[in-house]
Amino acid sequence: MASSAPLRTQVLSMYRQILRAARTWQAADSSETAEHRAYIRAEAGQLFRRHSGETDPERVRQYLTEAESRLELALHYGTPYPRPVNLPPGALAPRDGRPLGRVQLRRRARSRPVYTRSEDELSGLDR
């Protein structure tokens, strides 16, 4: 338990950074500022609550990396919504109704950026 204390501190620090970003967020279109702020708070709360019971330090570090990436992308691009992901042709689309083969599954897994992990878990793409 003592070794998880630094991770807990990092998680709480990241959560505070995200909430601080939500509080000071300014959308390019000022009429969308309140909507963006609400989205940031709701998304952060949902994801942090969903993963609050995680005890594996490696998974917690992955979630921290995802949170850092998403925050940096949001600040850089000025939009809190997840960035679209460009996958190589054939990485997701099954052919002729057949299930995805090993090559497509491997290609898909390598192509997904770190900031989409939580989205993948929700949609079942992490399997």
N, C-alpha and C positions, 0 to 999 in steps of 0.2 A: 504494500500500500504506500510505503514511503517513496518508492520510486515513481509512483504516479502523480505525486504532488507537483513536480515541475510541469508535467503535461497538463494537469488541471489548471495551473496558473496560465499556461499558454492558451488553453481553450477559452478561459474566462477573458483573457486579454483580447483575443481575437473577436469574441462576442461583443466586448465593449467597443472595439474599433469599428465594427460593423454598425452598431447602434449609433455611434458618434457620426459615422458617414451618413446614416439615414437622417439624423437630426439636422445636419448641415447641407444636405443634398440640394442642388439647384439644377433643375432640368433645363435643357436648351429652350424649351417652350415653357414659360413660367406657369401656364395653366396646368401642366402635367406634374409640377413639383410635388404636390400633396399626394398624388397617385403613386409616384415613384417612391416617395418616402414610406408610404404605407406598404408597398410591395416589398421593399428592403426589410422592414421590420417583420412582416409576416413570413417571408421566405426564411430569414435567419432564425426566427423563433421556431418555425416548423422543422427545419433541418437540425438545429441544435437539440430540440426535444426528441426527435426521432433517434438521434445517435447518442443520447445522454446515458444510456445503459451500456455503451460499448466499453469493454474492459481490455481488449487487445491493444497494447501500446502502438503497434505498427498500424493498425486500422485508424486509431485516433490521429496519428501523424498524417496518414493519407487524407483524412477529413480536414485537418488543419491546412494541408497543402491546397486542397480544393478551395477552402474558404479564402485563403490568401490570394489564390489565382483569380477567383471570381471578384473579389474586392478590387484587386489591381485592374482587372479588365473593365469593371464598371467605372472606376475613376478615370481610366485612360480614354475609354470610348464615350463616356458621358451617358451611358444607359445601364440601368441595373439589371436588365433582362439578360438571360444567358445568350452567348454568342452562337450563331449557327455553326454547325460542324460540317465540314466538307469531307466526305469519305471517298475512297477510290471506287471507281465503277465496279459493280458486282460484289461489293463488300456486304451489302445488306439485302439486295434483291434476290429472292429465290427464283430459280429458273423453272418454268413450266409447272409451278405448284409443288416442286420438290423442296424438302427442307434444305437448309444451308449445309454445305459440306464443311469439312474440317478446315480447308484452306480459307473459305469465306469467313468462318468463325474466327480463325486466327487473325486474318486481315482486319476484321472488324474490331477485335480486341486491341490490336496495336494502334489502330487509327483514332480511337477515342481519346480526346484530350482529358487531362486531369480534372478540369473544371466541370465536366459533365457526369462525374461518377454518381452523384445523388440522383440526377435525372435518369441515368441508366438503371439504377436500383428501382426507381418507381415504375419504369416502363418494362422492366424485365430484361433489358439488354445486357445486364451484367452476368447472366447465366451462360 
